[in-house]
Amino acid sequence: MVEAIKRLLRTPTPIEMLQRQLSDAERARVEALAEREYMEHAVAMLDARIQRIRGELQGGAA
């Protein structure tokens, strides 16, 4: 139990720090890719909406 606490509280090695940074960067990339996918769909939806509204305006629909 004491050893487990010591392991948690010790200063990480440079290699461990780099591994953590890599893991954090990979996780952030996955989140950014998911956000990009969401935004691409949002833009497509808004483009379709704009096209529909312009069509209604040109057709004289109220």
mmCIF file of the C-alpha atoms, coordinates in Angstrom:
data_MODEL
# 
_entry.id   MODEL 
# 
loop_
_atom_site.group_PDB 
_atom_site.id 
_atom_site.type_symbol 
_atom_site.label_atom_id 
_atom_site.label_alt_id 
_atom_site.label_comp_id 
_atom_site.label_asym_id 
_atom_site.label_entity_id 
_atom_site.label_seq_id 
_atom_site.pdbx_PDB_ins_code 
_atom_site.Cartn_x 
_atom_site.Cartn_y 
_atom_site.Cartn_z 
_atom_site.occupancy 
_atom_site.B_iso_or_equiv 
_atom_site.pdbx_formal_charge 
_atom_site.auth_seq_id 
_atom_site.auth_comp_id 
_atom_site.auth_asym_id 
_atom_site.auth_atom_id 
_atom_site.pdbx_PDB_model_num 
ATOM 1  C CA . MET A 1 1  ? 0.000   0.000  0.000   1.00 0.00 ? 1  MET A CA 1 
ATOM 2  C CA . VAL A 1 2  ? 2.786   2.427  0.950   1.00 0.00 ? 2  VAL A CA 1 
ATOM 3  C CA . GLU A 1 3  ? 4.694   1.505  -2.209  1.00 0.00 ? 3  GLU A CA 1 
ATOM 4  C CA . ALA A 1 4  ? 1.637   2.236  -4.340  1.00 0.00 ? 4  ALA A CA 1 
ATOM 5  C CA . ILE A 1 5  ? 1.330   5.678  -2.770  1.00 0.00 ? 5  ILE A CA 1 
ATOM 6  C CA . LYS A 1 6  ? 5.041   6.321  -3.317  1.00 0.00 ? 6  LYS A CA 1 
ATOM 7  C CA . ARG A 1 7  ? 4.679   5.395  -7.003  1.00 0.00 ? 7  ARG A CA 1 
ATOM 8  C CA . LEU A 1 8  ? 1.777   7.825  -7.387  1.00 0.00 ? 8  LEU A CA 1 
ATOM 9  C CA . LEU A 1 9  ? 3.636   10.683 -5.713  1.00 0.00 ? 9  LEU A CA 1 
ATOM 10 C CA . ARG A 1 10 ? 7.072   10.264 -7.283  1.00 0.00 ? 10 ARG A CA 1 
ATOM 11 C CA . THR A 1 11 ? 8.336   12.582 -10.009 1.00 0.00 ? 11 THR A CA 1 
ATOM 12 C CA . PRO A 1 12 ? 7.814   10.998 -13.436 1.00 0.00 ? 12 PRO A CA 1 
ATOM 13 C CA . THR A 1 13 ? 10.847  10.256 -15.595 1.00 0.00 ? 13 THR A CA 1 
ATOM 14 C CA . PRO A 1 14 ? 11.392  12.245 -18.792 1.00 0.00 ? 14 PRO A CA 1 
ATOM 15 C CA . ILE A 1 15 ? 10.301  9.198  -20.818 1.00 0.00 ? 15 ILE A CA 1 
ATOM 16 C CA . GLU A 1 16 ? 7.096   8.898  -18.779 1.00 0.00 ? 16 GLU A CA 1 
ATOM 17 C CA . MET A 1 17 ? 6.447   12.604 -19.285 1.00 0.00 ? 17 MET A CA 1 
ATOM 18 C CA . LEU A 1 18 ? 6.901   12.260 -23.054 1.00 0.00 ? 18 LEU A CA 1 
ATOM 19 C CA . GLN A 1 19 ? 4.636   9.201  -23.145 1.00 0.00 ? 19 GLN A CA 1 
ATOM 20 C CA . ARG A 1 20 ? 1.976   11.170 -21.279 1.00 0.00 ? 20 ARG A CA 1 
ATOM 21 C CA . GLN A 1 21 ? 2.341   14.116 -23.666 1.00 0.00 ? 21 GLN A CA 1 
ATOM 22 C CA . LEU A 1 22 ? 2.002   11.804 -26.668 1.00 0.00 ? 22 LEU A CA 1 
ATOM 23 C CA . SER A 1 23 ? -1.084  10.182 -25.183 1.00 0.00 ? 23 SER A CA 1 
ATOM 24 C CA . ASP A 1 24 ? -2.616  13.594 -24.459 1.00 0.00 ? 24 ASP A CA 1 
ATOM 25 C CA . ALA A 1 25 ? -1.875  14.805 -28.006 1.00 0.00 ? 25 ALA A CA 1 
ATOM 26 C CA . GLU A 1 26 ? -3.401  11.676 -29.552 1.00 0.00 ? 26 GLU A CA 1 
ATOM 27 C CA . ARG A 1 27 ? -6.508  12.046 -27.399 1.00 0.00 ? 27 ARG A CA 1 
ATOM 28 C CA . ALA A 1 28 ? -6.836  15.729 -28.348 1.00 0.00 ? 28 ALA A CA 1 
ATOM 29 C CA . ARG A 1 29 ? -6.508  14.796 -32.033 1.00 0.00 ? 29 ARG A CA 1 
ATOM 30 C CA . VAL A 1 30 ? -9.342  12.276 -31.781 1.00 0.00 ? 30 VAL A CA 1 
ATOM 31 C CA . GLU A 1 31 ? -11.520 14.921 -30.131 1.00 0.00 ? 31 GLU A CA 1 
ATOM 32 C CA . ALA A 1 32 ? -10.623 17.461 -32.832 1.00 0.00 ? 32 ALA A CA 1 
ATOM 33 C CA . LEU A 1 33 ? -11.480 14.967 -35.580 1.00 0.00 ? 33 LEU A CA 1 
ATOM 34 C CA . ALA A 1 34 ? -14.872 14.319 -34.004 1.00 0.00 ? 34 ALA A CA 1 
ATOM 35 C CA . GLU A 1 35 ? -15.488 18.068 -33.718 1.00 0.00 ? 35 GLU A CA 1 
ATOM 36 C CA . ARG A 1 36 ? -14.485 18.573 -37.359 1.00 0.00 ? 36 ARG A CA 1 
ATOM 37 C CA . GLU A 1 37 ? -16.908 15.838 -38.450 1.00 0.00 ? 37 GLU A CA 1 
ATOM 38 C CA . TYR A 1 38 ? -19.708 17.498 -36.486 1.00 0.00 ? 38 TYR A CA 1 
ATOM 39 C CA . MET A 1 39 ? -18.901 20.920 -37.967 1.00 0.00 ? 39 MET A CA 1 
ATOM 40 C CA . GLU A 1 40 ? -18.751 19.559 -41.530 1.00 0.00 ? 40 GLU A CA 1 
ATOM 41 C CA . HIS A 1 41 ? -22.270 18.198 -41.088 1.00 0.00 ? 41 HIS A CA 1 
ATOM 42 C CA . ALA A 1 42 ? -23.421 21.482 -39.565 1.00 0.00 ? 42 ALA A CA 1 
ATOM 43 C CA . VAL A 1 43 ? -22.030 23.424 -42.536 1.00 0.00 ? 43 VAL A CA 1 
ATOM 44 C CA . ALA A 1 44 ? -23.735 21.053 -44.986 1.00 0.00 ? 44 ALA A CA 1 
ATOM 45 C CA . MET A 1 45 ? -27.033 21.479 -43.145 1.00 0.00 ? 45 MET A CA 1 
ATOM 46 C CA . LEU A 1 46 ? -26.693 25.256 -43.147 1.00 0.00 ? 46 LEU A CA 1 
ATOM 47 C CA . ASP A 1 47 ? -25.809 25.282 -46.864 1.00 0.00 ? 47 ASP A CA 1 
ATOM 48 C CA . ALA A 1 48 ? -28.984 23.303 -47.590 1.00 0.00 ? 48 ALA A CA 1 
ATOM 49 C CA . ARG A 1 49 ? -31.010 25.657 -45.416 1.00 0.00 ? 49 ARG A CA 1 
ATOM 50 C CA . ILE A 1 50 ? -29.597 28.723 -47.168 1.00 0.00 ? 50 ILE A CA 1 
ATOM 51 C CA . GLN A 1 51 ? -30.346 27.181 -50.544 1.00 0.00 ? 51 GLN A CA 1 
ATOM 52 C CA . ARG A 1 52 ? -33.925 26.433 -49.469 1.00 0.00 ? 52 ARG A CA 1 
ATOM 53 C CA . ILE A 1 53 ? -34.481 29.958 -48.135 1.00 0.00 ? 53 ILE A CA 1 
ATOM 54 C CA . ARG A 1 54 ? -33.044 31.569 -51.285 1.00 0.00 ? 54 ARG A CA 1 
ATOM 55 C CA . GLY A 1 55 ? -35.307 29.341 -53.361 1.00 0.00 ? 55 GLY A CA 1 
ATOM 56 C CA . GLU A 1 56 ? -38.314 30.457 -51.365 1.00 0.00 ? 56 GLU A CA 1 
ATOM 57 C CA . LEU A 1 57 ? -37.340 34.109 -51.758 1.00 0.00 ? 57 LEU A CA 1 
ATOM 58 C CA . GLN A 1 58 ? -36.893 33.758 -55.532 1.00 0.00 ? 58 GLN A CA 1 
ATOM 59 C CA . GLY A 1 59 ? -40.163 31.866 -55.870 1.00 0.00 ? 59 GLY A CA 1 
ATOM 60 C CA . GLY A 1 60 ? -42.061 34.545 -53.992 1.00 0.00 ? 60 GLY A CA 1 
ATOM 61 C CA . ALA A 1 61 ? -43.240 32.191 -51.272 1.00 0.00 ? 61 ALA A CA 1 
ATOM 62 C CA . ALA A 1 62 ? -44.088 33.848 -47.981 1.00 0.00 ? 62 ALA A CA 1 
# 
